[in-house]
Structure formats: C-alpha cells, structure tokens
Amino acid sequence: MKRLVSLFALFLLIGVVNPAFAQSILRDAESEALLADMSRDLIRAANLSPANVRIVLINDPSINAFVAGGQAVYIHSGLIDAASSANEVQGVIAHELGHVTGGHVPLQDRMAKGATAITILSLLLGAAAVAAGSPDAGLGLMQLGQRAALGNFLAFSRAQEATTDAAGVKYLAGAGISGRGMLDFFKKLQQQEYRYGIKRGSDTSYVISHPLSGERIATLTADLQGAPAWSKPNDPALEARFKRVQAKLRGYVADPKDTLRKYPETDQTVPARYARAYAYHLSGYPQQAAGEAAALVKAEPDNPYFLELEGQILLESGKVREAIPPLREATARTNYQPLIATTFGHALLATEDAALLPEAERVLRQSVARDRENPFAWYQLGMLYERKGDSARAALATAERSSMTGEIGRALASGQAAMAGLPQGSPDWIRAQDIVMASQGMLQDRKKK
C-alpha cells in the first residue's frame, strides 16, 4: 500500500513539474541572436516586449518546446535538429507564446493540485476499504481515483493546447509570417504519432496531453491559409542563418561520428564545414578542426562567429597567443557580445601575462554587466581578482557564480567574506549583502522542508 502511494505520487510529480531546471541550457551567441531575430515580430504581435521575452535553448534530443512560467520559451535542441526551416520553428514559438499570454503555467498548477486532491481522496478511501478487509474494492477505488485525476488533468491540458494553437495562428498573421511552417511541423508530429500507434479511437489517444496532430491540422488549415502572409516566401537570409546554426548545433551535441557521416568531407558548404569543425574539435582532432574554421574565416573574414570559433579552437588546443587576435576581433565586431567577450577575457587570462590583466578586467566586467546569468564569466572574473590580490571581489564573484549554480552554502560563505573585505555601503558590498540574505532565506526554506 505504501509503495503504491509513493509510486503514484511520483507519477503526478513527473506529470506536472516542468523539466526546465533539470536539463542543461545551451548558450551560444549566434544561436541566441538568430532566435531573437526569428521571434521578435511574433513577440510584438503577442503584445509582449522583445526585451522581456527569452527564447532559451535546452540540450535535449527530444522534439519538444515548453514554457515554465514568466516570459521564457524553452526549445529543445532536438526540435531544432528535426525542423526543416526557420519558419517551422517560428510556428512553434508562436504556439508557445500563446501559453505565455494565456497564463497557462499557473492554471496548470492549480489543475494539478485539483488532480492531486482527487488522487489523495481515492487513496484514503481505498486504504480504508483495504483495512476493512476488502482489498479488491480498495484497489478498485484507488485506480478509479487515479484515472479520474489523470483524465481531468489531460483533458484540461488538451483544451489549453487547442486555445494556444489559435493564439499562435493569430500571432503569425500579426507578424506577417507564413503559417506553412506550423502546418509542416504538425505533419512531422503526426508521423511520430503514427510511428507509436497513437491515433483517433485508440486507447492512447485519451492519455496524451495534446490534441492529435491530425485534428490540429484540420482545425487550423483554413485560418492559416486565409492569412495574407500564407503565400509569402520564407526570408532567405534567415533560412541561411538557420541552416548554419542547425549544423553548428548538430556538430556540438551529436556524436561526432554521426555528424561526420551526415556532413562528409565532400560537402564543402558553410553549414557542413561548421558541423565538422565542432565534431573534429570535440573528438580530439585539433588540426582538422582548425582547418575547417580557417576555411570558414577565409570565406567570410568579417563573420564574428567564424572568428569566435577559430579563436575558441586555438585557445582550447593550447595555442593561447594565437587565439587572442580572432577573439578580440569577434568581440569588437559584435559590440562586446557577452558570451564572446567572456571567451576573449578567458583567453587574455590564459596567457598569464600581467600586462593583459587591465584589458581582461575591462572585458569581463562589461560582460557580466550585460549578462549576469553567465557562471563562467563570474568564474573568470574571480580568477582575475585573485591574481590582482583583491580577495574581497574574488569572493563576490564566487558568490555570484555559486548562487547561480545552486551552491547555496558556498554562495553564503563567499558573500559573507566579500562583505568583510569591501567598503561598507559600496555597490559591491550591497550586492554581497543581497546574496547573503537570499542564501540564508533559501537555506532556512530547505531546513523547513
């Protein structure tokens, strides 16, 4: 009985808790710039501000996207890999923005609590029946409650998805973006359903959280085709950028052997070279990786992302001094984009040249000022302050990084050390105090739980 209760409680937890923080986030300057450009008009069509909405890439091979509260849309790397065009991904983003504007995460939480209440009641009644000497009746009550709770929750989820589809159609039309990609992606999902035997009238059709893709296609086709932008061709520049980022992502997350089979040496296109550069680099062939990166830079000498790649490969291959020029140029050409600037700052520190410390400090401080949610940048800044003998600010950088990575004990201790060494009332001292207070609150919450 105790085991059954525990197992079903775990099932409910998996069903309602979003996996956003259990998976690794992929940070890449080029990918983030592309996703921002792809989604900007959609965000505005949803009456949201592009400055407040984030499109976050998750390292997960499954074909999925989700929201987890707030104004963030999470997209799995598997979805980017499966998409045939940027327009398909725009269709997915439009749909997910419907979840954001509809406030569906809080609604789902309330529905999940209701489902849990039904389940607990059925478990209590079932346990009472078992204790009274009717084990079969008790198990029947438990199963009935579980089915009712799950059925209510999934029906609610399917209704949400249908509403969100309609919102996505509206946002595509408002942004002047064709809905062909949305339909094409639903057709991909439909093929997945066929593969796993999910179809109308089957038992599985009642235990899924989304309407069947065929139903969604039938419902949305007329509205999508009736929009003025239906026949509008895809933006060729955007699609070319998408193919590059897609290849780059494949080279980074896939098994290098699979990447090299998909992009053989005979393929001399830019996306193929991009994928191979990462595959070679990850599999320990620095010369081949550097060769592909050099070919990319030769083809487009002013492309900051190719310069970034060239510098990164040189840096991680131990050629630190040679990495400095391309990384410096990439940083300048992107107006000190924080992720690229962090790699540049790392390279400057890696030279162990004291004369380069002032430039490294300027670059890294600017990086964290524009993007505070980068643990690696705080780590590099902490190393810099250690070398300068500024232990208080090194401790503050460690506190910043630790609070981001969930190391609450270290964040608290480092924040207290920073406060002890910084001028009281200074901006850095106040920031250290904020981290200390937040860490103490989180530790107290943990003790209560």
C-alpha positions in Angstrom: 0.0 0.0 0.0 2.8 2.4 1.0 4.7 1.6 -2.2 1.6 2.2 -4.3 1.0 5.6 -2.8 4.7 6.6 -3.3 4.7 5.4 -6.9 1.5 7.3 -7.8 2.8 10.5 -6.1 5.9 10.2 -8.2 3.8 9.9 -11.3 1.9 13.0 -10.5 5.2 14.9 -9.8 6.6 13.9 -13.2 3.4 14.9 -14.8 3.2 18.5 -13.5 6.8 19.6 -12.7 8.4 21.3 -15.7 11.9 19.9 -16.5 13.4 23.3 -17.3 15.9 23.2 -14.4 16.8 19.5 -14.7 18.3 20.0 -18.2 21.3 21.9 -19.4 20.9 25.2 -21.1 22.9 25.8 -24.3 24.4 29.3 -24.5 25.7 30.4 -27.9 25.9 34.0 -29.2 25.0 33.2 -32.8 22.1 30.9 -31.8 20.6 33.4 -29.4 20.9 36.2 -31.9 19.1 34.0 -34.5 16.3 33.0 -32.2 15.8 36.6 -31.1 15.5 37.8 -34.7 13.1 34.9 -35.6 10.8 35.7 -32.7 10.9 39.5 -32.5 7.9 40.2 -34.7 5.9 37.3 -33.1 6.6 38.7 -29.6 5.3 42.1 -30.7 2.2 40.5 -32.3 1.5 38.9 -28.9 1.6 42.4 -27.3 4.8 41.5 -25.4 8.1 43.2 -25.3 11.1 41.5 -27.1 13.3 42.9 -24.3 11.4 40.8 -21.7 10.9 37.5 -23.6 13.7 35.0 -23.8 14.0 32.1 -26.2 16.2 29.5 -24.4 17.8 26.5 -26.0 17.8 23.3 -24.0 20.2 20.4 -24.6 17.7 17.6 -25.1 17.3 15.4 -28.2 13.5 15.1 -28.0 11.3 17.1 -30.2 9.7 19.5 -27.7 9.3 23.1 -26.5 7.6 24.4 -23.4 7.1 27.4 -21.1 7.8 27.2 -17.3 6.3 30.4 -16.1 7.4 34.0 -16.7 8.2 35.1 -20.2 10.6 32.4 -21.3 10.2 29.9 -24.1 12.3 26.8 -23.9 13.2 24.9 -27.1 14.9 21.5 -27.2 17.9 21.0 -29.4 16.1 18.0 -30.8 13.4 20.3 -32.2 16.0 22.5 -34.0 17.5 19.3 -35.4 14.2 18.0 -36.7 13.0 21.2 -38.2 13.3 21.7 -42.0 13.2 25.5 -41.8 13.3 28.5 -39.6 9.7 29.0 -40.5 8.8 25.7 -38.8 10.5 26.9 -35.6 8.6 30.2 -35.8 5.4 28.2 -35.8 6.4 26.5 -32.6 7.5 29.8 -31.0 4.1 31.4 -31.9 2.3 28.5 -30.2 4.5 28.7 -27.1 3.9 32.5 -26.9 0.2 31.6 -26.6 1.0 29.7 -23.4 2.8 32.8 -22.1 0.0 35.2 -22.9 -2.6 32.7 -21.7 -1.0 32.3 -18.3 -1.2 28.6 -18.7 1.5 27.6 -16.2 -0.3 29.0 -13.2 -3.5 27.5 -14.4 -1.9 24.1 -14.9 -0.5 24.3 -11.4 -4.0 24.8 -10.0 -5.4 22.0 -12.1 -2.6 19.7 -10.9 -3.5 20.5 -7.3 -7.1 19.5 -8.0 -5.9 16.2 -9.6 -3.7 15.6 -6.5 -6.7 16.1 -4.2 -8.8 13.6 -6.2 -6.0 11.1 -6.0 -5.4 11.5 -2.3 -9.1 11.1 -1.5 -9.3 7.9 -3.6 -6.2 6.6 -1.9 -7.6 7.3 1.5 -10.9 5.6 0.7 -9.1 2.7 -0.9 -6.9 2.3 2.2 -9.9 2.3 4.4 -11.5 -0.4 2.3 -8.3 -2.5 2.4 -8.2 -2.1 6.2 -11.9 -3.2 6.4 -11.0 -6.4 4.7 -12.0 -5.6 1.1 -8.6 -5.4 -0.8 -10.2 -5.8 -4.2 -12.6 -3.0 -3.6 -9.9 -0.8 -2.1 -7.6 -1.2 -5.1 -10.6 -0.5 -7.4 -11.2 2.8 -5.6 -7.6 3.7 -5.9 -7.5 3.0 -9.6 -10.8 4.9 -10.2 -9.4 7.9 -8.5 -6.2 7.8 -10.4 -8.0 7.5 -13.7 -10.3 10.4 -12.9 -7.5 12.6 -11.8 -5.3 11.9 -14.8 -8.3 12.2 -17.2 -9.3 15.6 -15.8 -5.7 16.8 -16.0 -5.1 15.6 -19.5 -8.4 16.9 -20.8 -7.6 20.3 -19.3 -4.2 20.2 -21.0 -5.6 19.4 -24.4 -8.1 22.3 -24.1 -5.2 24.6 -23.3 -3.3 23.4 -26.3 -6.2 24.0 -28.7 -6.6 27.6 -27.3 -2.8 28.1 -27.7 -2.9 26.9 -31.3 -5.4 29.5 -32.1 -3.3 32.2 -30.4 -0.3 31.0 -32.4 -2.2 31.4 -35.7 -3.1 34.9 -34.7 0.5 35.9 -33.8 1.8 34.5 -37.1 -0.7 36.6 -39.0 0.0 39.7 -36.9 3.7 39.3 -37.6 3.3 38.8 -41.3 4.8 35.3 -41.1 3.5 32.4 -43.2 1.8 29.6 -41.3 3.2 26.9 -43.7 5.9 26.1 -41.2 3.4 25.5 -38.4 1.4 23.0 -40.6 4.6 21.4 -41.8 5.8 20.8 -38.2 2.4 19.4 -37.2 2.8 16.9 -40.1 6.1 15.9 -38.6 4.5 15.3 -35.2 1.7 13.3 -37.0 4.3 11.0 -38.4 5.7 10.5 -34.9 2.2 9.6 -33.6 1.8 7.1 -36.4 5.1 5.5 -35.5 4.0 5.0 -31.9 0.5 3.9 -32.8 -1.3 7.0 -31.4 -4.4 7.6 -33.5 -8.0 8.6 -33.0 -10.1 6.0 -31.2 -7.1 4.1 -29.8 -6.6 3.8 -26.1 -3.5 6.0 -26.3 -5.4 9.0 -27.8 -7.1 9.5 -24.4 -3.9 9.7 -22.3 -1.9 12.3 -24.2 -1.6 16.0 -23.2 -2.1 17.5 -26.7 -4.8 17.1 -29.3 -3.8 14.7 -32.1 -1.8 16.4 -34.8 -4.3 15.4 -37.5 -7.0 17.2 -35.6 -4.9 20.3 -35.1 -4.0 20.4 -38.9 -7.7 20.0 -39.8 -8.7 22.8 -37.4 -6.0 25.3 -38.3 -5.5 24.9 -42.0 -8.3 27.2 -43.2 -7.2 30.0 -40.8 -3.6 29.7 -41.7 -4.2 29.6 -45.5 -6.6 32.5 -45.2 -3.9 34.8 -43.7 -2.4 37.4 -46.1 1.1 36.0 -45.3 0.3 32.4 -46.3 2.0 32.7 -49.7 4.8 34.9 -48.5 8.2 33.2 -49.2 10.5 32.5 -46.3 13.2 35.0 -45.6 16.2 33.5 -47.5 18.8 35.3 -45.2 17.0 34.0 -42.1 16.8 30.5 -43.5 20.5 30.5 -44.4 21.4 31.5 -40.8 19.1 28.8 -39.5 20.9 26.1 -41.6 24.2 27.3 -40.2 23.0 27.3 -36.6 21.4 23.9 -37.1 24.6 22.4 -38.4 26.6 24.0 -35.6 24.3 22.6 -33.0 24.4 19.1 -34.6 28.2 19.3 -34.5 28.2 20.3 -30.8 25.5 18.0 -29.3 25.6 14.9 -31.6 28.0 12.0 -31.6 31.0 13.2 -33.8 30.8 10.0 -35.9 27.1 10.8 -36.7 28.0 14.3 -37.6 30.8 13.3 -39.9 28.5 10.8 -41.7 25.9 13.5 -42.2 28.4 16.1 -43.3 31.1 14.2 -45.2 34.3 15.9 -46.5 32.9 16.0 -50.0 30.3 18.6 -48.7 32.1 21.9 -48.9 29.2 24.1 -47.9 29.4 26.5 -45.0 26.9 24.5 -42.8 28.9 21.3 -43.4 32.2 22.9 -42.5 30.6 24.4 -39.4 29.3 21.0 -38.3 32.6 19.3 -39.0 34.7 21.9 -37.1 32.8 21.2 -33.9 32.8 17.4 -34.5 36.5 17.3 -35.1 37.2 19.6 -32.1 35.0 17.5 -29.7 36.6 14.2 -30.9 40.1 15.4 -30.4 41.3 16.3 -33.9 42.5 19.9 -33.4 44.3 20.2 -36.8 41.2 19.2 -38.7 39.0 21.4 -36.6 41.3 24.4 -37.1 41.4 23.7 -40.8 37.6 23.8 -41.1 37.5 27.0 -39.0 40.2 28.7 -41.1 38.3 27.8 -44.3 35.1 29.4 -42.8 37.1 32.6 -41.9 38.6 32.7 -45.3 35.2 32.5 -46.9 33.8 35.3 -44.7 36.6 37.2 -43.0 34.3 39.6 -41.2 31.9 37.0 -39.8 32.3 37.3 -36.0 31.0 33.8 -35.2 33.6 32.2 -37.5 36.3 34.3 -35.8 34.9 33.2 -32.4 35.1 29.6 -33.5 38.6 29.9 -34.8 39.8 31.6 -31.6 38.0 29.0 -29.4 39.6 26.1 -31.2 43.0 27.7 -30.9 42.5 28.5 -27.2 41.3 25.0 -26.3 44.1 23.5 -28.3 46.7 25.3 -26.1 47.6 28.0 -28.7 46.6 30.8 -26.4 48.5 33.7 -28.0 47.2 32.8 -31.5 43.7 32.8 -30.2 43.8 36.4 -29.0 43.5 38.2 -32.4 40.4 36.4 -33.7 38.7 36.6 -30.4 39.5 40.3 -30.0 38.1 41.0 -33.4 35.0 38.8 -32.8 34.4 40.7 -29.6 34.7 44.1 -31.3 32.5 43.1 -34.3 29.7 42.0 -32.0 30.0 45.2 -29.9 31.2 43.1 -26.9 28.6 40.4 -27.0 28.8 39.0 -23.5 29.4 35.3 -24.4 32.0 36.1 -26.9 33.6 38.7 -24.7 33.8 36.1 -21.9 35.8 33.7 -24.1 38.1 36.6 -25.1 38.6 37.5 -21.4 39.3 33.9 -20.6 42.0 33.8 -23.4 43.6 37.0 -22.0 43.8 35.4 -18.6 45.1 32.2 -20.0 48.2 34.0 -21.3 49.3 34.6 -17.7 50.6 37.9 -18.9 50.2 40.6 -16.2 50.2 43.3 -18.8 46.9 42.0 -20.2 45.1 42.0 -16.9 43.6 45.5 -17.3 42.1 44.6 -20.7 40.8 41.3 -19.3 39.2 43.1 -16.4 37.5 45.6 -18.7 36.2 42.9 -21.0 34.9 40.6 -18.2 33.3 43.4 -16.2 31.5 44.6 -19.3 30.4 41.0 -20.0 28.8 40.4 -16.5 27.2 43.9 -16.6 25.3 43.0 -19.8 24.6 39.3 -18.9 24.7 38.5 -15.2 23.5 34.9 -15.8 26.8 33.5 -17.0 28.5 31.5 -14.3 31.7 31.0 -16.5 32.1 34.8 -16.8 31.9 35.2 -13.0 34.4 32.3 -12.6 36.9 34.1 -14.9 36.3 37.4 -13.1 37.0 35.7 -9.8 40.3 34.3 -11.1 41.2 37.8 -12.3 40.7 39.4 -8.9 42.6 36.6 -7.2 45.6 37.4 -9.5 45.2 41.1 -8.6 45.2 40.2 -4.9 41.6 41.6 -4.5 40.3 38.7 -2.4 37.1 40.5 -1.5 35.9 41.0 -5.1 37.1 37.5 -5.9 34.8 36.3 -3.1 31.9 38.3 -4.5 32.4 36.8 -8.0 32.4 33.3 -6.4 29.2 34.2 -4.5 27.6 35.4 -7.8 28.5 32.2 -9.6 27.5 29.9 -6.7 24.1 31.5 -6.3 23.5 30.8 -10.0 24.6 27.2 -9.9 22.6 26.3 -6.7 25.6 26.0 -4.4 23.8 28.0 -1.6 26.3 27.2 1.2 29.2 28.4 -0.9 27.2 31.5 -2.0 26.5 32.4 1.6 30.1 31.9 2.8 31.6 33.8 -0.2 29.1 36.6 0.2 30.0 37.0 3.9 33.7 37.0 3.0 33.1 39.7 0.4 31.2 41.9 2.9 34.0 41.6 5.4 36.5 42.9 2.9 34.5 45.5 0.9 33.8 49.1 1.9 30.5 49.1 3.8 27.7 50.7 1.8 29.5 50.4 -1.5 27.6 48.9 -4.5 29.7 45.7 -4.3 29.1 45.5 -0.6 25.3 45.9 -1.1 25.3 43.2 -3.8 27.2 40.8 -1.5 24.6 41.6 1.3 21.8 40.7 -1.1 23.4 37.4 -1.9 23.9 36.6 1.8 20.3 37.4 2.7 18.9 35.4 -0.3 21.1 32.4 0.6 20.1 32.5 4.2 16.5 32.5 3.2 16.9 29.6 0.8 18.8 27.6 3.5 16.0 28.2 6.0 13.4 27.0 3.5 15.4 23.9 2.9 15.6 23.2 6.6 11.8 23.6 6.9 11.2 21.2 4.1 
